[in-house]
Amino acid sequence: MAFNIDTVFVWVSDIDRSVPWYRSFGVEAGPRYGTWQAMVTEGGTRFGLHQGERQRSEPTAAVAFGISDLDAEMKRLAALGIDPADAEVTDTGAARFITYRDPDGNEIQLLERRG
């Protein structure tokens, strides 16, 4: 059976605080269903903000948003007062990325692929 990733869930403590933060990245809010908020990227990728307690105290995964111009996006976010968790851009040769942390400490990366 073939499958694809349909939705990634990110645990947050306060949806109303988190939605504007994610919207700063250009992610739009979709329908809200009780304790979770559907979010959709410009490319159509869906993920959900789930309000509730985490099962672990540390994040166990990172969501990476693919972008075409990492430097320009970092400048845009800095102008909004959103700074990366680590000021160093990681360059793997195949891609460049930087990590941010949402208001709950979840890792959100901006990733610029090469080639």
WOZICOR-V328982 format. One record per residue. PSI is psi in whole degrees, -180 to 180 (999 if undefined). NEAR is the number of other C-alpha atoms within 12 Angstrom. D_CENTER is the distance of its C-alpha to the mean C-alpha in Angstrom with 1 decimal. Layout:
psi->PSI near->NEAR d_center->D_CENTER
psi->PSI near->NEAR d_center->D_CENTER
This chain:
psi->130 near->3 d_center->28.7
psi->145 near->4 d_center->25.8
psi->166 near->5 d_center->22.4
psi->165 near->9 d_center->18.9
psi->121 near->10 d_center->15.5
psi->-50 near->13 d_center->15.5
psi->139 near->20 d_center->12.7
psi->134 near->22 d_center->10.1
psi->135 near->27 d_center->10.5
psi->122 near->39 d_center->8.7
psi->132 near->34 d_center->11.6
psi->157 near->32 d_center->12.0
psi->-21 near->22 d_center->15.4
psi->102 near->22 d_center->15.5
psi->-42 near->29 d_center->13.9
psi->-28 near->20 d_center->15.7
psi->-36 near->18 d_center->14.2
psi->-37 near->32 d_center->10.6
psi->-49 near->34 d_center->10.9
psi->-34 near->22 d_center->12.0
psi->-48 near->30 d_center->9.4
psi->-34 near->37 d_center->6.7
psi->-28 near->22 d_center->9.7
psi->-26 near->24 d_center->10.1
psi->0 near->33 d_center->7.6
psi->13 near->23 d_center->9.9
psi->130 near->27 d_center->8.4
psi->147 near->27 d_center->11.6
psi->134 near->30 d_center->12.8
psi->-150 near->21 d_center->15.1
psi->151 near->17 d_center->17.8
psi->135 near->20 d_center->17.7
psi->87 near->15 d_center->19.6
psi->-111 near->13 d_center->20.8
psi->9 near->21 d_center->18.4
psi->147 near->28 d_center->15.4
psi->120 near->34 d_center->13.7
psi->137 near->31 d_center->12.9
psi->146 near->34 d_center->10.1
psi->130 near->27 d_center->10.7
psi->166 near->25 d_center->9.6
psi->-34 near->17 d_center->12.7
psi->-2 near->13 d_center->13.5
psi->1 near->18 d_center->13.8
psi->135 near->24 d_center->11.2
psi->145 near->26 d_center->10.9
psi->163 near->30 d_center->9.0
psi->136 near->33 d_center->10.5
psi->120 near->41 d_center->10.2
psi->117 near->28 d_center->13.3
psi->124 near->25 d_center->15.4
psi->178 near->19 d_center->17.7
psi->141 near->15 d_center->18.6
psi->154 near->18 d_center->16.9
psi->-22 near->11 d_center->19.4
psi->158 near->11 d_center->18.7
psi->-20 near->12 d_center->18.4
psi->149 near->15 d_center->16.0
psi->144 near->20 d_center->12.6
psi->-1 near->16 d_center->13.7
psi->165 near->18 d_center->10.8
psi->141 near->24 d_center->7.7
psi->128 near->31 d_center->5.1
psi->122 near->26 d_center->6.1
psi->122 near->33 d_center->6.2
psi->131 near->27 d_center->10.0
psi->164 near->25 d_center->11.8
psi->-24 near->18 d_center->15.5
psi->93 near->20 d_center->16.1
psi->-45 near->26 d_center->14.1
psi->-43 near->20 d_center->16.8
psi->-40 near->14 d_center->16.9
psi->-37 near->27 d_center->13.2
psi->-41 near->32 d_center->13.5
psi->-41 near->17 d_center->16.7
psi->-45 near->18 d_center->15.4
psi->-38 near->22 d_center->12.8
psi->-38 near->18 d_center->15.6
psi->-24 near->12 d_center->17.9
psi->0 near->16 d_center->15.8
psi->17 near->13 d_center->16.1
psi->111 near->26 d_center->12.6
psi->150 near->26 d_center->13.5
psi->158 near->26 d_center->12.0
psi->-33 near->22 d_center->12.8
psi->126 near->17 d_center->15.3
psi->-12 near->16 d_center->16.9
psi->129 near->15 d_center->17.8
psi->132 near->22 d_center->16.3
psi->131 near->19 d_center->16.8
psi->111 near->15 d_center->19.0
psi->-5 near->13 d_center->19.8
psi->-43 near->12 d_center->22.1
psi->-23 near->12 d_center->20.3
psi->159 near->22 d_center->17.0
psi->139 near->26 d_center->15.7
psi->161 near->36 d_center->12.4
psi->151 near->33 d_center->11.3
psi->135 near->29 d_center->9.3
psi->166 near->33 d_center->8.1
psi->130 near->28 d_center->8.4
psi->178 near->33 d_center->7.6
psi->-18 near->25 d_center->11.1
psi->6 near->28 d_center->11.7
psi->2 near->23 d_center->11.0
psi->140 near->30 d_center->8.1
psi->126 near->28 d_center->7.1
psi->123 near->31 d_center->4.0
psi->148 near->32 d_center->6.3
psi->126 near->33 d_center->7.8
psi->126 near->29 d_center->10.6
psi->110 near->27 d_center->13.9
psi->151 near->20 d_center->16.4
psi->141 near->16 d_center->20.1
psi->999 near->8 d_center->22.8
